[in-house]
Amino acid sequence: MSITVTQAYDLGTLTSQNGTVAYIVTCTEAATQAQVRAAVQAVVPRNSAMLSTYGTVMPLSDLKITHLTDVLWTAEAVYKRPQARNA
């Protein structure tokens, strides 16, 4: 089985505080959510440093996986700037 993860044409949104990046996931045959999640995690950046032009690095906060058909999924990487702690 082959799983391909491609960043969606609509890149999502990135601001200086948070953002999302969308992906399309295609499989050559039916895949489990665990298989798809592993393939997406191998492609999605752990932080937004290479995605943002704001000069801030936001860590990956969440990865949302949606099952559309046996061989088609979508994924959304959610990045959030850590909140400053009050001393």
C-alpha positions as CSV (number, residue, x, y, z in Angstrom):
1,M,0.0,0.0,0.0
2,S,1.1,3.5,-0.8
3,I,0.0,6.7,1.1
4,T,0.7,10.1,-0.5
5,V,0.4,13.3,1.6
6,T,0.2,16.5,-0.4
7,Q,-0.1,20.0,0.9
8,A,-3.5,21.4,-0.3
9,Y,-3.5,24.3,-2.8
10,D,-5.3,26.4,-0.2
11,L,-2.5,26.6,2.3
12,G,-4.7,27.5,5.2
13,T,-3.9,30.5,7.3
14,L,-0.8,31.5,9.3
15,T,-0.7,34.6,11.5
16,S,1.8,35.7,14.1
17,Q,-0.2,33.9,16.8
18,N,-1.6,30.7,15.2
19,G,-2.4,29.0,11.9
20,T,-3.5,25.9,10.0
21,V,-2.1,24.1,7.0
22,A,-4.3,21.7,5.0
23,Y,-3.2,18.4,3.4
24,I,-4.8,15.9,1.0
25,V,-4.1,12.2,1.7
26,T,-4.5,9.6,-1.0
27,C,-4.1,5.8,-0.6
28,T,-3.7,3.1,-3.2
29,E,-6.0,0.9,-1.1
30,A,-8.1,1.2,2.1
31,A,-5.9,2.4,5.1
32,T,-6.5,2.6,8.8
33,Q,-6.5,5.9,10.7
34,A,-3.2,4.9,12.4
35,Q,-1.5,4.3,9.0
36,V,-2.8,7.6,7.7
37,R,-1.7,9.5,10.8
38,A,1.8,8.0,10.6
39,A,2.1,9.1,7.0
40,V,0.9,12.6,7.8
41,Q,3.2,12.9,10.8
42,A,6.2,12.0,8.6
43,V,5.4,15.0,6.3
44,V,4.0,17.7,8.5
45,P,6.6,20.1,10.0
46,R,6.9,20.0,13.8
47,N,6.9,23.8,13.9
48,S,5.9,26.7,11.6
49,A,9.4,28.1,11.1
50,M,9.5,27.1,7.5
51,L,5.9,28.2,6.9
52,S,5.7,31.6,8.6
53,T,7.1,34.9,7.4
54,Y,6.4,36.5,10.8
55,G,9.7,35.5,12.4
56,T,8.0,33.5,15.1
57,V,8.2,29.8,15.5
58,M,5.0,28.1,16.5
59,P,4.9,24.5,17.5
60,L,2.5,22.0,16.0
61,S,-0.4,22.0,18.4
62,D,-2.8,19.5,16.9
63,L,-3.2,17.2,13.9
64,K,-6.8,16.7,12.7
65,I,-7.4,13.7,10.4
66,T,-10.7,13.3,8.5
67,H,-11.8,10.1,6.7
68,L,-13.6,10.9,3.4
69,T,-13.6,7.6,1.5
70,D,-11.7,4.3,1.7
71,V,-8.7,5.9,-0.2
72,L,-9.2,9.6,0.5
73,W,-8.5,11.6,3.7
74,T,-7.8,15.2,4.7
75,A,-5.5,16.4,7.4
76,E,-5.1,19.8,9.0
77,A,-2.0,20.8,11.0
78,V,-2.8,23.4,13.7
79,Y,0.0,25.6,14.9
80,K,-0.2,27.8,18.0
81,R,2.1,30.2,19.6
82,P,2.7,29.3,23.3
83,Q,1.1,31.6,25.7
84,A,3.4,33.7,27.9
85,R,3.3,32.8,31.5
86,N,2.6,35.6,34.0
87,A,5.3,35.7,36.7
